Structures are given as structure tokens and as C-alpha cells.
Amino acid sequence: MSERLVLAAGLAFIITLVLGPFLIPVLRILKFGQTVRDDGPKRHLKKAGTPTMGGLIFLVGIIVSALFSAEQPTSLEMVTLVGITLGYGLIGFIDDFIKVVMHRSLGLRAYQKLIGQFGLAFILLWVSVKWLGRGTDVAIPFTGIHWELGWFYYVLISLVVVVMTNAVNLTDGLDGLAAGSTLFAGASYVVIALLAAIHGGGVAVLAHETDMAVFAAALAGGCLGFLRFNTYPARVFMGDTGSLALGGALVSLAVLTKSELVLILIGGLFAAEALSVIIQVFSFQTTGKRVFRMSPLHHHFELVGWSEWKVVLVFWFVALVCAMLGIIGFVPTLG
């Protein structure tokens, strides 16, 4: 098993490293350049024109590696993980294409994104409950309590899926921030999937659960490879193509390993970024005042004087701590 995990992570890492030097010049030739908000940190203005939609680089690495390394690549678990990841990536790709290629600054409208995202969330939950028999209960982190939700499971967890997916997207605002943070989250799901496999028992169950660990390892390896091109100063941005795909991968792992609420711990950094936007909007709408100098949260720290690299390093450390807390919180839920 350890060999397949190493193979998955290593292959995704290598494929991403190899693809980068070929695809980045293509994106530059096609003029798929990033636009930068003029109301943000002024030092970001020099990033205008940097190739975006680079999420395609690690998406290829992750998917090819996961399918090649899996013991049962055609299992419903693996097909679901790959399908949902690509589905969210497709939404991001369409959004990027409209903004970058068609030069429409808003891209997809919010309701269009939400329809697609909730549609994919429902498919994920339906497959998990009806076809894989995962049930409609949720485990409360740090406890052995399992809360049976019935039909409300679809309502609550679809919200968790969509919010956390978009939270990853919001985190993608500094060079290397989203990729590095997802690296830690993906690594934590290697552990969680293996723990679920050991607890589940049985040869068939073991193969399916460990293949989810293989997918998580490929996710971590692809993110690590992408950091070669995405750390400051970034040669390419992942765009919504990449950030929504990463979010889709994480929520899929959470649902299939029955760690839906644990994901909020593992992705605590992502959740904090999303919460900062919600707080900022609510405060400004109700009082006319801003709580943060700018949201998402990483921009606030930039505007108080932190260097971009310092913000990323500190946020990576927070992401690592959150990933470790998530694993600790998941263990008691196994009963």
C-alpha cells in the first residue's frame, strides 16, 4: 500500500513538473493573462498578464496519477472522486474562459456557478448515500457521536460542499497560498482514508478506501509540483479552473470518507478566508464600516504591512495545524 501511495504522489509531482514548462508558454502565447484588481495591494499590479488557468497542469497530473496508481481505478469511489473534481474544474474553466478569452470581467454569473456547484454536490451526496451506502449521518469531530440527519443531510452537507469549495477559490489570492494549503489538506486525507480503511475492514472495503488514499496522495503530489511554478514570484496562476477543482477534490474525499464536518477543521484556513468575506460584506452592508482593510483575510495582512511571502508562510503553517487537528478530530469518530 505504501508503494502505491508513494507512486501516486511521485507520479503526480513529476507529471506536473514536466507539463509546466510546456503549458505555461502556450498559455502566454494564447494571452490567457490574469487581470488584477486596482483596488487591491498595489504591488499586485505587476502580476497583470501572468498566465492563468494553470490548474490544467496539476489536474492532468492528479487524475492520471490517481487512475494509474489505484488498485481499482474503475471503482465507483474513484470514478466519483475524479468526476466531481473534473466537474468543479469545468465550472472554473468556463468562468476563466469567459473572463480571460472573451474579456467579460465578471465571468459566469453567481447564480450560474451556484446551480452547477449545487448540482455536483447533490450528485456527490446521492452517489455516496444511495449507491455506496455511506448513510445520512454525520460524525461530530472529537466525539464518537454520529448525528442521523435523514433528508436534511442533503441540505446541510450540500451547503458544506459548496461553501468549502468556494472557500478554496477565495484562498487563491497570493502566490502559492491555495496550492500549499491544499497540499497539507490532501496529505491529511491520505491518513484519514487509511484510518477509515483499517476501521472498515474487509478486502473489498480496504481496496476502495485505500484507493481514496491514493487519490489524496496524488492530490498532494500535484499541488507540490505546481508550487514549482506558483510560488512567489509566480510564473503561472491556477485560476478558477484549478482552485475549484482542488475544492471539489477535498469535498469529495470528505463525503466519501464520512468526514464531512471534519473537513471544516482540516480546511480551517479556507473557512477563515470565506468567513472574513462574509463578515466584511455583512459589516459594510449594515454599518457602512469594514472590519478588515480588505477581504479575503490574506489581503488584510498584506495591507497592514506583511510581505506576500510572510503571509503565505504563516498561512501555510496555519493550514498545517488545521490538517493535524482534523486528523485528531477524526479518530474518535471511528468509534
C-alpha positions in Angstrom: 0.0 0.0 0.0 2.8 2.4 0.9 4.3 1.8 -2.5 1.1 2.8 -4.3 0.9 6.0 -2.2 4.4 7.0 -3.0 3.8 6.1 -6.7 0.6 8.3 -6.7 2.3 11.3 -5.1 5.5 11.0 -7.0 3.9 10.5 -10.4 1.5 13.4 -9.9 4.5 15.5 -8.8 6.6 14.5 -11.9 3.8 14.9 -14.4 3.1 18.4 -13.1 6.7 19.3 -13.2 7.1 18.1 -16.8 3.9 19.7 -18.1 4.5 23.1 -16.6 7.3 24.2 -19.0 5.2 23.1 -22.0 1.9 24.5 -21.0 2.9 27.8 -19.4 4.4 29.2 -22.7 1.2 28.1 -24.5 -1.0 30.0 -22.1 1.3 33.0 -22.5 1.1 32.8 -26.3 -2.7 32.5 -26.2 -2.6 35.6 -23.9 -4.5 33.9 -21.2 -3.3 36.5 -18.7 -4.5 37.4 -15.3 -6.3 40.7 -14.6 -5.6 42.4 -11.3 -8.0 44.4 -9.2 -6.8 48.1 -9.0 -8.4 48.4 -5.5 -6.1 45.7 -4.0 -2.5 45.9 -2.8 -0.6 48.0 -5.3 2.3 45.5 -5.6 -0.1 43.1 -7.2 -0.4 45.3 -10.3 2.8 43.9 -11.6 1.2 40.5 -11.7 -1.1 41.6 -14.5 -0.7 39.4 -17.6 0.8 36.4 -15.7 -0.7 33.3 -17.4 -3.7 31.9 -15.6 -5.8 28.7 -16.0 -2.7 26.8 -14.9 -4.8 24.5 -12.9 -4.9 22.3 -16.0 -1.2 21.4 -15.3 -1.8 19.7 -11.9 -5.3 18.4 -12.9 -3.7 16.2 -15.5 -1.1 15.1 -13.0 -3.6 14.3 -10.3 -6.1 12.4 -12.5 -3.6 10.4 -14.5 -1.6 9.5 -11.4 -4.6 8.5 -9.3 -6.0 6.3 -12.0 -2.7 4.7 -12.8 -1.8 4.0 -9.2 -5.2 2.8 -7.9 -5.8 -0.8 -7.3 -9.3 -0.5 -8.7 -9.3 2.6 -11.0 -12.8 1.9 -12.2 -14.4 1.6 -8.8 -17.3 3.8 -8.1 -15.3 5.7 -5.4 -12.5 6.5 -7.8 -14.9 7.4 -10.6 -16.8 9.7 -8.2 -13.6 11.4 -6.9 -12.3 12.0 -10.5 -15.7 13.0 -11.9 -16.6 15.6 -9.1 -13.1 17.1 -9.2 -13.3 17.5 -13.0 -16.8 18.8 -12.7 -15.9 21.6 -10.4 -12.8 22.2 -12.5 -15.0 22.6 -15.6 -17.1 25.2 -13.9 -13.9 27.1 -13.1 -12.6 26.6 -16.6 -15.8 28.1 -18.2 -15.6 31.0 -15.7 -11.9 31.6 -16.6 -12.6 31.3 -20.3 -15.3 33.9 -20.2 -13.2 36.3 -18.2 -9.8 35.8 -19.9 -10.6 34.8 -23.5 -14.0 36.5 -24.0 -12.9 39.5 -21.9 -16.0 39.7 -19.8 -14.8 40.7 -16.4 -17.5 39.0 -14.3 -17.2 35.6 -15.9 -20.1 33.3 -15.0 -22.9 34.9 -13.0 -23.1 33.9 -9.4 -26.4 32.1 -9.9 -24.9 30.1 -12.8 -22.0 29.0 -10.7 -24.2 28.0 -7.8 -26.5 26.0 -10.0 -23.6 24.0 -11.2 -21.9 23.7 -7.8 -25.1 22.6 -6.0 -25.9 20.2 -8.9 -22.5 18.5 -8.5 -22.9 18.5 -4.7 -26.2 16.7 -5.0 -24.7 14.1 -7.4 -21.9 13.5 -4.9 -24.2 13.0 -2.0 -26.7 10.9 -4.0 -23.9 8.5 -5.1 -22.5 8.4 -1.6 -25.8 7.6 0.1 -27.7 5.6 -2.5 -25.0 3.8 -4.4 -22.2 3.5 -1.9 -24.3 3.1 1.2 -22.5 5.7 3.2 -25.6 6.8 5.1 -27.1 10.2 6.0 -25.4 10.6 9.4 -22.6 13.0 10.1 -19.8 12.4 12.6 -19.1 15.1 15.2 -15.4 15.8 15.4 -13.6 14.8 18.6 -16.5 12.6 19.7 -18.0 9.3 18.9 -21.3 10.8 18.2 -23.0 10.2 14.9 -25.9 12.5 14.1 -28.5 11.0 11.9 -29.9 13.7 9.7 -32.2 11.9 7.2 -33.2 14.1 4.3 -31.7 17.1 6.0 -28.3 15.6 5.3 -28.6 16.6 1.7 -29.4 20.2 2.7 -26.7 20.7 5.3 -23.8 18.8 3.6 -24.5 20.3 0.1 -24.0 23.7 1.8 -20.8 22.5 3.4 -19.6 21.2 0.0 -20.4 24.4 -1.9 -19.1 26.7 0.9 -15.8 24.8 1.3 -15.3 24.6 -2.5 -15.7 28.3 -2.9 -13.5 28.9 0.2 -10.6 27.2 -1.6 -11.3 29.5 -4.5 -11.2 32.6 -2.2 -7.9 31.5 -0.8 -6.3 31.6 -4.2 -5.2 35.2 -4.0 -1.4 35.0 -3.2 1.3 33.1 -5.0 1.4 29.5 -3.7 -1.2 30.0 -1.0 -4.0 27.8 -2.2 -1.7 25.1 -3.6 0.4 24.9 -0.5 -2.6 24.8 1.8 -4.3 22.1 -0.2 -1.1 20.1 -0.1 -1.5 19.8 3.7 -5.2 19.1 3.5 -4.6 16.4 0.8 -1.9 14.8 2.9 -4.3 14.7 5.9 -6.8 12.8 3.8 -4.2 10.2 3.0 -4.2 9.5 6.7 -8.0 9.7 7.1 -8.7 7.4 4.2 -6.3 4.8 5.6 -7.8 5.1 9.1 -11.2 4.6 7.5 -9.9 1.5 5.7 -8.5 0.0 8.8 -11.7 0.6 10.7 -13.9 -0.6 7.9 -12.1 -4.0 7.4 -12.7 -6.5 4.7 -10.7 -6.9 1.5 -13.2 -5.1 -0.8 -13.6 -2.2 1.6 -9.9 -2.0 2.2 -9.2 -1.7 -1.6 -11.8 1.0 -2.1 -10.7 3.1 1.0 -7.0 2.8 0.2 -7.7 3.9 -3.4 -9.2 7.1 -1.9 -5.9 7.5 0.0 -4.1 7.1 -3.4 -6.3 9.9 -4.8 -5.4 12.1 -1.8 -1.7 11.3 -2.3 -2.0 12.3 -5.9 -3.7 15.5 -4.9 -0.9 16.4 -2.5 1.8 15.4 -5.1 0.2 17.5 -7.8 0.0 20.6 -5.5 3.6 20.1 -4.6 4.6 20.0 -8.2 2.6 23.1 -9.0 4.4 25.1 -6.3 7.5 24.9 -8.5 5.7 27.4 -10.8 3.3 29.1 -8.5 5.4 30.3 -5.5 6.4 33.9 -5.4 7.0 35.3 -7.9 4.5 33.1 -9.7 5.1 32.1 -13.3 1.5 30.9 -13.6 -1.7 31.1 -11.6 -4.1 28.2 -11.2 -7.3 30.3 -11.9 -10.7 29.2 -11.0 -10.0 26.1 -13.1 -7.6 24.9 -10.5 -9.0 26.3 -7.3 -12.5 25.0 -7.8 -11.1 21.6 -8.9 -9.0 21.5 -5.7 -12.1 22.3 -3.6 -14.0 19.6 -5.5 -11.3 17.1 -4.7 -11.3 17.9 -1.0 -15.1 17.8 -0.6 -15.3 14.6 -2.5 -12.8 13.0 -0.1 -14.7 14.4 2.9 -18.0 12.9 1.8 -16.7 9.5 0.8 -14.7 9.1 4.0 -17.6 10.3 6.1 -15.6 13.2 7.5 -17.9 16.0 6.2 -17.7 18.1 9.4 -14.0 17.2 9.9 -13.4 19.0 6.6 -14.2 22.3 8.3 -11.3 21.6 10.7 -8.9 20.4 8.0 -9.8 23.3 5.8 -9.9 25.7 8.7 -7.8 28.2 6.8 -10.1 28.1 3.9 -13.1 28.5 6.2 -11.5 31.5 7.8 -10.9 33.1 4.4 -14.5 32.6 3.5 -15.7 33.9 6.9 -13.7 37.0 6.5 -15.5 37.8 3.3 -18.9 37.2 4.9 -18.1 39.4 7.9 -16.7 42.2 5.7 -19.8 42.2 3.4 -22.3 42.0 6.3 -20.5 44.8 8.3 -20.3 47.1 5.3 -23.9 46.5 4.3 -25.3 47.0 7.8 -23.0 49.7 9.3 -21.1 51.1 6.3 -17.8 50.1 8.0 -15.2 47.5 7.1 -13.8 45.1 9.7 -10.8 44.3 7.7 -8.7 46.5 5.5 -9.6 44.2 2.6 -11.0 40.7 2.3 -10.3 37.8 1.9 -8.2 37.7 5.0 -4.8 37.3 3.3 -5.2 40.8 1.7 -5.8 42.3 5.1 -2.4 41.2 6.3 -0.7 42.5 3.2 -2.3 45.9 3.7 -1.1 46.1 7.3 2.5 45.7 6.0 3.3 42.0 5.8 5.2 40.8 2.8 3.4 38.5 0.4 5.9 35.7 1.3 5.4 36.2 5.0 1.6 36.0 4.7 1.9 32.8 2.7 4.3 31.1 5.1 2.2 32.0 8.2 -1.0 30.8 6.4 0.7 27.6 5.4 1.6 27.0 9.0 -2.0 27.5 10.0 -3.1 25.1 7.2 -0.7 22.5 8.6 -2.0 22.9 12.1 -5.6 22.7 10.9 -4.8 19.5 8.9 -3.3 17.9 12.0 -6.3 19.0 14.2 -8.6 17.4 11.6 -6.9 14.1 11.8 -7.0 14.2 15.6 -10.7 15.2 15.5 -11.5 12.3 13.0 -10.0 9.5 15.1 -12.8 9.5 17.8 -15.5 9.4 15.2 -14.4 5.9 14.1 -15.9 4.6 17.4 
